[in-house]
Amino acid sequence: YCAGLADVAEHGDANAEILKQCIDDCFLQKLNIPRDKYTVLIVSSTSDGASVNTGIYNGLLTRLKNDGRLWLISIHCVSHRVELAIKDSLLQEEKFRAVKQFMVDLFYLMK
């Protein structure tokens, strides 16, 4: 196992290409893992399901697969799926929809 942290903002906007550059830099420069090893080390990735990560044409995982990792397994984070399911269930109730709308309105008032 290995881990590295990167500040995406140092590279620019958080689009799929920038995210891939951050991952590449982290493995190649910060962790000093040679490209031939780094390419085969990543076998799966967990994400929140956002299109920047999972988009089938330009998403991060598609870019990683197109960079020689055809075996890459993409997993939609189970915790995030549970959170989305709970949110959808709660929003079936009028009181929760009202609270959500209140929070949205408050957010925009504070801007």
Secondary structure, DSSP 8 states (H G I E B T S, - for coil): -------GGGTSS--HHHHHHHHHHIIIIIS---HHHHHHH--EEEE---HHHH-TTTSHHHHHHHTT-TT-EEEE-HHHHHHHHHHHHHTTSHHHHHHHHHHHHHHHHH-
